[in-house]
Amino acid sequence: MKCTEFLSMLDEVIDESFAAETRERIERHIHKCGHCEVVVNTTKQTIQIFQCHEIVEFPTSLRDRLHQNIMDRCAQVKRSTS
């Protein structure tokens, strides 16, 4: 299993909603790949944190600026890897 395949299945990995035969492949990959292990553990921890706290609404201007900065950064990274 490659990281891209693993990451495309991240929702199923988090929810543990994958087929039984896939479990072994996922576990082997996580055991070999520290990066993907960190991604899945961090994602699980983030979900737990957000489930335990109330939702805070950002002011529209802050939310818009944050969204634009994220989109700009993603475009910048995409250009640099192309």
C-alpha positions in Angstrom: 0.0 0.0 0.0 1.3 3.5 -0.9 0.7 6.6 1.2 -1.7 8.0 -1.4 -3.9 5.0 -1.2 -3.8 5.0 2.6 -4.7 8.7 2.7 -7.5 8.2 0.3 -8.9 5.7 2.8 -8.4 7.9 5.8 -12.1 8.3 6.6 -12.5 4.5 6.6 -9.4 4.1 8.7 -10.6 6.6 11.3 -14.1 5.0 11.4 -12.7 1.5 11.1 -15.3 0.9 8.4 -13.1 -1.0 5.9 -13.3 -4.6 4.8 -11.6 -7.2 7.0 -9.1 -8.1 4.2 -8.1 -4.5 4.1 -7.2 -4.3 7.8 -4.0 -6.3 7.4 -2.8 -4.1 4.5 -3.6 -0.9 6.5 -1.9 -2.2 9.7 1.2 -3.2 7.7 1.4 0.2 6.1 1.0 2.1 9.3 3.7 -0.1 10.9 6.1 0.7 8.1 5.2 4.4 7.6 5.7 6.7 10.5 4.2 9.6 8.5 0.9 7.9 8.0 0.9 6.7 11.6 1.2 10.3 12.7 -1.5 11.4 10.3 -4.0 8.9 11.6 -3.2 9.4 15.3 -3.3 13.2 15.0 -6.5 13.1 13.1 -8.1 10.8 15.7 -6.9 13.2 18.5 -8.2 16.2 16.7 -11.6 14.6 16.3 -11.7 13.8 20.0 -10.8 17.4 20.9 -13.5 18.9 18.7 -16.1 16.4 19.9 -15.5 17.5 23.5 -15.7 21.3 23.0 -18.3 23.7 21.9 -18.3 25.2 18.5 -17.0 28.7 18.3 -18.0 30.8 15.3 -15.3 33.1 13.8 -16.3 36.5 12.6 -17.0 36.5 8.9 -14.0 38.7 8.1 -11.6 36.4 10.0 -13.1 33.3 8.5 -12.8 34.7 5.0 -9.2 35.8 5.5 -8.3 32.4 7.0 -9.9 30.6 4.1 -8.1 32.8 1.5 -4.7 32.2 3.2 -5.3 28.5 3.2 -6.3 28.4 -0.4 -3.3 30.6 -1.4 -0.9 28.3 0.5 -2.4 25.2 -1.1 -2.0 26.8 -4.6 1.6 27.8 -3.7 2.5 24.3 -2.6 0.8 22.8 -5.7 2.8 25.1 -8.0 6.1 24.2 -6.3 5.4 20.5 -6.6 4.3 20.6 -10.2 
